[in-house]
Amino acid sequence: MGHESYPLSGTEDCADYRERMSCFLDGEGPDPGPPHEGCAACAAWTGPARLLQDAIRASAAGPEPDLSDRLLGAITASGPPGRPRGWHSRSTIGAAAGAAVAAIVLVGGATVLASHHARPAAQVSQVAGSSGQNPNYPGLVQSSAAYPEPDVTLTDTSNQPLNLAAVSRGHITLVYFGYTHCTDVCPTDMALDAAALSELPAPVAKDVQVVFVTADPNRDSPSVIRQWLDRFNSSFIGLTGPISVIHQAEAELDMPLSYAERGTSGNSSGDYQVVHAGYTLIFTPDGKAHLFYESTARPSQVAAALEKLAQRGFQVAS
Amino acid sequence: MSASSDGPTRAELTAAALAAGAGDQKALRTLLTATQGPVRRFCAHMVPGEDADDLTQETFLRAWRSLGGFRGDSSVTTWLLTIARRVCIEAVGRAARRPRANGFPATPNSQAMAPDPSAAQDLGDLINRLDPDRREAFVLTQIIGLSYAETAAVAETELGTVRSRVARARAQLLEWLASADDPGQKNPPATGTDPPVGPTNHP
């Protein structure tokens, strides 16, 4: 992306300093410290910026009209909600954060338990009990079983064959199954990974790779995946392949098998959603995953977990 | 997450969304009460020329129709804002007749003229005069209270772009406010990435 002209007079250094200060004010970056070369204009910028932030927060807390009755009426009049085909039950599982949605669906003739946001529930050891928080890796979930990286060969975004197990060896690898047309968790999770990586010290970051496996090979060609991943981080690896191979990988990881859910709006074209697992697995350099996290994790939590892993020589257990 | 933090937690909102989809009217009301604010504020800032209530209603109707596609992710608000964004882009496109594939078209009131800060009713007025891309990032982070990562997801852009857009919006507002305090330096020229748009029938 090119440089935009800065509204205020000042040098590139001023623009850079004020951007870093802006991030700091929002809790999205470290304190940039004193301005470059004692720049007086930048030093004088922070105070008003803070005042502006306070004023906007105050105005955003002001009263708003309550549209509940109007919205409720409009929604009720519009008929039942859209729901996926094959949806037999819709229940929240407990009140746990990231409540899972279970659905029994038929995939390839076999009945499997699929979920919009499933965890490998049977294997999960909730180390800290009901909260789901893990004292060793806050914000992440630790599995009692070690999942080996599936030995499947897919195609990367350069159209080259790439073996998932081989690419994971010797690195920390964050593996995610999703699709580029996704409007909620996939972009959130990719942005989360990109943010976590940017918080890591360079020596740790260079050992971390992110692998995105599409659950929608029908629409996600290598070039589509590349273009999409580049929005987050051009180093992210993207993989596609036959859906049978992708399902094999998902099955080996105890993930729900992904499936396309044609729209309820009667849209017969390319407009459909894909149900897929909504969590990221962390593979250590031995090619095994013990930890995973959902999009509710904060970048700082993921970064802290990765740093801790690196410090412990990639041994997960404390 | 939201600027008003007294409402239900993310997990409770997720549960409410799922229960609402299963026909629970009470959960639906909880969901609407808790999420209409961010949706309406976003719509009001992104399409100042249209009735924010109408845009909010359209957003919730679309969300209702695609509730089955909501993946049980806890960020119900982010999901709703993604839908609101599409509703708003279409609304601006209708008004300005310049739809853009992946973002907000420039609106006349944001770029065509340098605002007179002393004429602005309040801060909200000034915010509405920002370049649409910057305004979007600024509203999502400062008024709705999303993180930069969530904002990047909603705005379909990169984290670095969000950082720069928020900073530039902030700097632009400060410049306008400073010039309002200093009568000798009124109406600074507006600068931005998009060229000014010509006159349109936008209200």
Interface residues (C-beta under 8 A of the other chain):
Chain A: M1 E4 S5 Y6 P7 L8 A15 R18 E19 M21 S22 C23 D26 E28 G29 W45 P48 A49 L52 Q53 A55 I56 R57 S59 A60 A61 E64 P65 D66 L67 S68 R70 L71 L72 A74 I75 S78 P80 P81 G82 R83 P84 W87 R90 S91 T92 A95 A96 A97 G98 A99 A100 V101 S115 H116 H117 T183 D184 V185 P187 T188 A191 L192 A194 A195 S198 R231 F232 E261 G263 T264 S265 Q273 V275 G278 E294 S295 T296 R298 P299
Chain B: A3 S4 T9 R10 A11 E12 T14 A15 L18 A19 A20 G21 A22 G23 Q25 L28 R29 L32 T33 Q36 G37 R40 R41 D53 T56 Q57 F60 L61 W64 R65 S66 L67 G68 G69 F70 R71 G72 D73 S74 S75 T78 W79 T82 I83 D122 L123 G124 I127 T141 Q142 I143 I144 G145 S147 Y148 A149 E150 A152 A153 E156 T157 E158 L159 G160 T161 R163 S164 V166 A167 R168 R170 A171 Q172 L173 L174 E175 L177 A178 P188 T191 G192 T193
